[in-house]
Amino acid sequence: MKHLLEWTGVILAILYSLLVSFNIGFEFIAFNLLFLSALLIGIWAYKKNHKGILFLQFFYAIAGIIGMYRWFG
């Protein structure tokens, strides 16, 4: 289960970065992927006691929320 959290989060983060960099109008979906990725990797980091990664995911989750808000705000 821990590998599933880690690698699903990684794949979602990669998809997020590609969608944003292509600038094809899917930014809102991309920010949702960033938020979900941060949650999954954050859970993985918590379970594995990776405090630095957990701290980083907190800010990625906030960036995802801000991105979604700003896209429609």
Number of C-alpha atoms within 10 A of each C-alpha: 6 14 10 12 17 18 15 16 24 17 12 20 22 15 17 23 15 15 19 16 10 10 9 9 10 13 20 20 16 23 26 18 23 28 27 19 28 28 19 22 26 25 19 22 21 15 12 11 11 13 13 10 15 21 13 14 22 15 13 21 21 14 16 23 17 14 19 18 12 10 11 7 7
